[in-house]
Amino acid sequence: MKKIILADSQAIFRAGTAKVLAMGEDLRIIAQCTDLERLQHAITTFPGCIVLFAASLRPDFPRLRSLLESVGSRGVVIAENNDGAGSYIQQGYRGVVFRNVTGAALVDCVRRVAAGETWLPPQVMQADSPEEDMVGTRVRDRLTPKEMRIVALIVQGCKNREIAVRLKTTEQVIKNYLRSIYDKTGVSDRLELALFTIHHRVLARAAAEVGNKLEAEERNAAVA
């Protein structure tokens, strides 16, 4: 049985990743962490694990690698879709996956790293250009600016009430928009929507840009 520690502050992505890994009969998630303090505690408590953690947690990478080595664990970095993978391998980590990784590739990565191999995203994944993501491009172009804002906040893990507050509307309006978004993306719930968005680089990039713009608007409003 391959023991896994999963660490990521994005609740929806973490839940989706856990769901995928739970399907492997030889894989077992023994700890889920939302921040660096919990991650470090889990690493020292459960030695000999595959530690799958998000680069967005911004750890001290050399120190974390040393901690992993001291307890016989191996680290796999969850990189952002526009991030580079090579630098993490050069720092001594055993694998890298992007947030748009497929379930099959994620499971393959964990198993190979557990077997002592080093795992990088397939070359075709690294070579894919945003223009080649026809599904993501089509969905992005179908979504209205308001719908894209909602998608961006869903990916961030926001609930309907928080989205309504941030977009200055009501929960019922958000629910109505979500029905339209589900129809356009072909998903059935918010978890599937978040994973669909993350998987398609064009859509993920658009959602990230919209989310950053929204946060900037909120900061400016707070200052004013």
Steps between C-alpha positions, in 0.01 A plus 500: 500500500640838393440765765429855380502838672305760301554870565325786321314809618246475215223291653326407176818387325606310811163323516514410132855370529410292806202355316720397206770346718246312713404299192841329500480186714873523574484867602399639837480863606599514866503879544361810331653837582391855425817686597874457554482449876262206464705363210823500701326334794357229272839435341665441837205295630467273197842409356550309178223673304445653162443868581291675237506874572411822321779739405252780580553422870840666445715280724873536548565241229855397602400466866188303411700266279744438785210424735356252252834326459549476875180296540532294182218675313487624141356829385279568198433865418161621378605785272279770354405450135734775377786393725820321398564143614875462454606721790319282755672187373835680517427578867466130573127439484393173349203610291304795367138521388307801375158590636347392168641147540264218403396247761683218324822701477480598866464139611781396265724771646442390860561135418819570306641727770415237761697250289805726513462666163496870414182621329447802277187599309489330159683698234182548303343671801794739527487572127129568481433862419188679628380529141482119478253477788193527282255393772633754747500773237144424396369503857691817585346678203149384594516624858389856573726730708273450803506123456878504473523690828288234666718224352812675631354516852383137484857394419615697805262290712242771571146400598189655343447741790857633480477532122175694535659739750810556288299555182238711682200286413287224657557129547201424278653700216825305542307171489332611178837587346643166609226311317597684183870435561436128556311483172782671310776287651314169515567445872251426776641663814755753629772240562479377142499863383818580693679189373380566143636855520834394646539227236463739205791745489322767298206504740724477809707794380191709427355419843828592670514833318140579592562398862808723523308791349214452746741496796666817373160672470413396856832631634453832322145529634623431853766771471251749361 
